[in-house]
């Protein structure tokens, strides 16, 4: 398409869908069936290919007081206004003509008449046939012979090949017109009337084409009101007239036959007959704009006429021709420019995003209509793949798209789109090719929408409750209750909760929050474990728990400090499940213990805390007595080599270090280990929590571990490289991402960054 399909429709825009709460939340944890095939949401601005003059931009510029010459020189960089001599436009009036004219098949017949004047049909070397006015005649072809018949079938003449049909001279106050009874013109309607004459052109297979030949300005009378509303500012209409003239001249001079549709520019002739009434297609305002700019075109500095592409709405910035039609030679006059005044034209649909730079601050943005949402689709990876199957390199069905990334030009237009398929195949297509296949409004788009939801509450206690409710739709056999004001006890409680297949809730030190009390009642556990001494969870809290659930067996597991408590918990886990592995983590480095909490829950591996430069007697005592295989989490900066050696000596087994150069890399290393065949985790879902604070991670290991899915850390506004690397590595297998905590932990920007990683 050389421009937007209908000028009455402006840029369709859908605001980027939030990647978190608004996404339909899957069912409760035990029933989760993650989406295997992702959905992608397209959002963008503009309507049309984006090259050359924005028609709404021209109107906005005119409203800003700019002249048509300014408008043209703004959109066609370095172009100058020049002139051409008399020139004949050639337009195929069949809307089915969409490719080269030589490939156009033609029709079986055409039925025409001359309005208010005789109809002449002639061909060099043949006798001119003069026929009655206002009478229909049918034109057909047999071999190379054109036959002219009445509508009743009477033969009135023949011609030895292609010939001409034209009104004979002016009649009354109206220009001589030929009416085509058959459906013709851009909207494929009957009884359309045209100026000039018709070439009755013989095509192979006994077919015939009808090509309107007329003076360039008369042609533009039928173009300009179809391309720009006749009620627009005169300077915008003049700019449209010159742009349309330049485009038509360059096309016809290049040996082409113009199309009457958006494949060239919309031309609908002079008028049409509808229910016996003549409906004008031309307008006095647009005819005046054509007359005022008669013979004017846009030229290069060397005098060549520029092929002045134009379109409906840019959404803020036009594009370089090679950024849309990639591989093409850059044209100096078709440079992308800022669409400074487009907003003044009040496009029916606001550019996206309406509150950002594309739409001036303080200017009320038009409201989106219902139609706009359908213009920017939400589409599954399978449907997306099916739409583009015919593009080079796209693998066959049923392979589907699992990831998308966009290479954007400076104008914001998608130059290339990189698609990753479920089998790992990567395909690079042009943004314009994707636009065409998906019928998107423009190539100035972005893509989002990896399946993702938050599990959150207004504070750390409520978030833990939300996690519990998601993980346990019914009751739970046990609950681990730990302080929400410090991390050690909750983190070492992960393995105990897993050993009991139970939940983990947080409490304030001095009192049991009422919401936590309600959740305890809902879970109705038979056993409750209170983590830590009364310095962590007060006796008042314990007494309240006993009062709320008097039938439950309530046990406090506490040592003299966090190291002693971790030993007590480890011994309880061993009594329940006798695990063959144990985790050793620095008791002062919560991120590593948080990252391993999902594995600890799922596999019942107790988390034991080491001191800064030694194991400490409590952890050493457990390792010496139980002889587990050690999993040391954290780099040597966090857990020194000397501590690693102690683990090896005490267990008589070589431990495995799960570590990276930072907390995010360590979390990724743990996740990869968990996904190994021995541990058996699945990456169909991934849980993400902030690496900057511990509260949301305290209970996060429960839900991740219950489903045997990895837990990784991320930043507030961005995804650290090591986390991004893990997500990209596992992206083909990840069906859903759960974000733990609200926007205060991982912002909307941070959630968008996760989405961006997953779309790459």
Order of alpha helices (4+ residues) and beta strands (2+ residues): beta-beta-alpha-alpha-beta-beta-beta-beta-beta-beta-beta-beta-beta-beta-beta-beta-beta-alpha-alpha-alpha-beta-beta-beta-alpha-beta-beta-alpha-alpha-beta-alpha-beta-beta-beta-alpha-beta-beta-alpha-beta-alpha-beta-alpha-beta-alpha-beta-alpha-beta-alpha-alpha-beta-alpha-beta-alpha-beta-alpha-beta-alpha-beta-alpha-beta-alpha
